[in-house]
């Protein structure tokens, strides 16, 4: 069984949004996307003071892909034009399928703005194939207690979607995406198999870890060679984002909040949004 090893490392670039600490490993100067995985924003870690303004992501549109948002610390309020609302707290995940288009807002709840606190959030964009780009929008908000935390050899696998260790994640991906975040103790390791021909996403959130003897530092995206399995180990406590997906062998044309297969489809997305076809999202006040 062939092991996946490091092909390249891509360090995240600092790109703060107002007072929100933000790092972005992809897209970047050395990598446009990792197969079906298009974009990652790593917000925080940071501490918000009392009476803060909260997150700046008021109502905005999307079409043609999915957003997967990991709330590692703090909390996040979501509302969208499909009628979905939730406040997801530490350890939870939001999985939104934009499909043919919606407007959503991702902001801090009023309690967080009043009291403040620690905040660390990851948002990953996952492509949809042409056959699903105009599907009906969907939203799943999952709190921490609904996400299996599977312990093995000094590692804890937080299983969001897919099957591992005899358990199934709470989110059923439309395209069979496997998604986790993994906490490694010092001396811990974990192996993931079934990766042959899959697009693999691997990002170091905290601490550093090793793949085949090569260290992946914090805030770094690891691009892997092909292979059937990968073993991740750490000599210090570490947290990482790991997922894999079926490749989508189609053109990728993105502009702002839309990801389609052609320039014409991007133009149509802007026209549809400006015509009010995506609806509107009211701000959550909780």
GIHU-V886576 format. One record per residue. RES is the residue in one small letter. SS is DSSP state (H for helix, E for strand, - for the rest). PHI is phi as a letter, one per 30 degrees, with the letter a starting at -180 (none if undefined). D_CENTER is the distance of its C-alpha to the mean C-alpha in Angstrom with 1 decimal. Layout:
res = {RES;RES}
ss = {SS;SS}
phi = {PHI;PHI}
d_center = {D_CENTER;D_CENTER}
This chain:
res = {x;x;x;x;x;x;x;x;x;x;x;x;x;x;x;x;x;x;x;x;x;x;x;x;x;x;x;x;x;x;x;x;x;x;x;x;x;x;x;x;x;x;x;x;x;x;x;x;x;x;x;x;x;x;x;x;x;x;x;x;x;x;x;x;x;x;x;x;x;x;x;x;x;x;x;x;x;x;x;x;x;x;x;x;x;x;x;x;x;x;x;x;x;x;x;x;x;x;x;x;x;x;x;x;x;x;x;x;x;x;x;x;x;x;x;x;x;x;x;x;x;x;x;x;x;x;x;x;x;x;x;x;x;x;x;x;x;x;x;x;x;x;x;x;x;x;x;x;x;x;x;x;x;x;x;x;x;x;x;x;x;x;x;x;x;x;x;x;x;x;x;x;x;x;x;x;x;x;x;x;x;x;x;x;x;x;x;x;x;x;x;x;x;x;x;x;x;x;x;x;x;x;x;x;x;x;x;x;x;x;x;x;x;x;x;x;x;x;x;x;x;x;x;x;x;x;x;x;x;x;x;x;x;x;x;x;x;x;x;x;x;x;x;x;x;x;x;x;x;x;x;x;x;x;x;x;x;x;x;x;x;x;x;x;x;x;x;x;x;x;x;x;x;x;x;x;x;x;x;x;x;x;x;x;x;x}
ss = {-;-;E;-;-;E;E;E;E;E;E;-;E;E;-;-;E;-;-;E;-;E;E;E;E;E;-;E;-;-;E;-;-;E;-;-;E;E;E;E;E;E;E;E;E;E;E;E;-;-;-;-;-;-;-;-;E;E;E;E;E;E;E;-;E;E;E;E;E;E;E;E;E;-;E;E;E;E;E;E;-;-;-;-;E;E;E;E;E;-;-;E;E;E;E;E;E;-;-;-;-;E;E;E;E;E;E;-;-;H;H;H;H;H;H;-;E;E;E;E;E;E;E;E;E;E;E;-;-;H;H;H;-;-;-;-;-;E;E;E;E;E;-;H;H;H;-;E;E;E;E;E;-;-;E;E;E;E;E;E;E;-;E;E;-;-;E;E;-;-;E;-;-;-;-;-;-;E;E;E;E;E;E;E;-;-;-;-;E;E;E;E;-;-;-;-;-;E;E;E;E;E;E;E;E;E;-;-;E;E;E;-;-;E;E;E;-;-;-;E;E;E;E;E;-;-;-;-;E;E;E;E;E;-;-;-;-;E;E;E;E;E;E;E;E;E;-;-;-;-;-;-;E;E;E;-;-;E;E;E;-;-;H;H;H;H;H;H;H;H;H;H;H;H;-;-;-;-;-;-;-;-;-;-;-;-}
phi = {none;d;d;d;b;d;c;b;c;b;d;d;c;d;a;d;c;i;c;c;d;b;b;b;d;a;d;a;d;c;a;d;a;c;i;d;c;c;a;b;c;c;c;i;d;a;c;d;d;e;h;c;d;i;d;c;c;d;e;a;c;b;a;j;a;b;c;c;c;c;c;d;b;i;a;b;c;b;b;b;d;d;j;c;b;a;b;c;c;e;i;c;b;c;b;c;c;d;h;d;k;a;c;b;b;b;b;d;d;e;d;d;d;d;c;i;k;d;b;a;b;c;b;c;c;c;d;c;d;e;d;c;d;c;d;d;d;b;b;b;c;b;d;e;d;c;c;e;c;c;c;a;h;i;b;b;c;c;c;d;b;j;c;a;h;i;b;b;d;d;c;c;d;d;c;i;d;c;b;b;b;b;c;c;d;d;i;d;a;a;b;c;c;i;c;e;i;c;d;c;c;b;b;d;d;b;i;b;b;b;b;h;i;c;d;c;d;e;i;b;c;c;c;c;d;d;l;c;a;b;c;c;b;b;c;b;e;b;b;b;c;b;a;a;b;d;d;c;d;b;d;c;b;b;a;h;d;b;b;b;c;a;d;d;d;d;e;d;d;d;d;d;d;d;d;i;d;c;i;b;b;d;d;d;c;d}
d_center = {28.6;27.1;24.6;21.8;22.4;21.0;21.6;20.3;18.5;16.7;16.8;14.5;16.6;17.4;17.1;17.7;17.6;20.9;21.0;17.2;16.6;13.8;13.1;11.6;12.0;11.3;13.3;16.1;19.8;19.6;16.7;15.8;13.1;12.7;14.1;11.9;8.8;9.6;8.0;6.2;7.9;8.9;11.3;14.2;15.6;18.5;21.1;22.0;25.7;27.4;27.9;24.9;23.5;20.0;16.8;17.9;15.7;18.6;19.0;17.6;17.4;15.1;16.3;15.6;11.9;9.1;6.4;4.1;4.9;6.3;9.8;11.4;14.5;16.1;15.4;14.0;16.2;15.1;17.7;18.0;20.9;20.6;21.9;19.0;18.9;17.5;17.2;14.6;15.6;14.8;13.2;11.9;9.0;9.0;8.5;10.4;12.3;14.0;16.5;19.8;18.7;18.3;18.3;16.1;16.2;13.9;16.5;18.0;20.5;24.1;24.6;22.0;23.6;27.0;26.5;23.6;21.8;19.1;15.6;12.4;9.0;5.6;3.9;2.5;5.9;7.7;11.4;14.1;17.6;20.6;21.9;18.9;18.2;20.8;20.1;20.3;17.3;15.8;14.0;13.5;13.3;13.8;15.4;15.5;18.9;17.7;15.3;17.5;17.8;19.8;22.0;23.3;25.2;23.9;20.3;18.3;15.6;13.5;13.3;10.8;12.0;14.9;18.0;18.8;21.8;23.5;20.9;18.4;15.1;15.4;13.2;15.1;13.1;15.4;15.1;15.0;11.5;11.7;8.8;9.7;9.9;13.4;16.1;19.0;22.4;25.0;26.4;23.8;22.4;20.5;20.8;18.7;20.8;20.9;19.0;21.8;20.9;17.2;14.5;13.0;9.9;11.0;10.3;12.8;11.8;15.4;18.6;19.2;19.4;21.3;21.1;24.6;26.1;24.0;22.2;18.7;18.8;16.4;14.1;14.5;12.8;15.1;16.2;18.2;21.5;22.0;23.1;23.0;21.5;20.0;21.2;19.3;21.7;22.2;25.4;23.8;21.2;17.7;14.1;11.6;8.3;9.7;9.4;11.8;12.9;16.2;17.0;17.7;20.9;21.1;21.4;18.3;19.6;17.3;18.7;17.1;15.2;16.3;15.7;18.7;21.2;24.0;25.2;27.2;24.3;22.6;25.9;26.2;22.8;24.1;27.4;26.2;24.1;27.2;29.3;27.5;26.2;22.7;24.3;23.5;21.5;23.4;22.1;21.6;24.4;23.7}
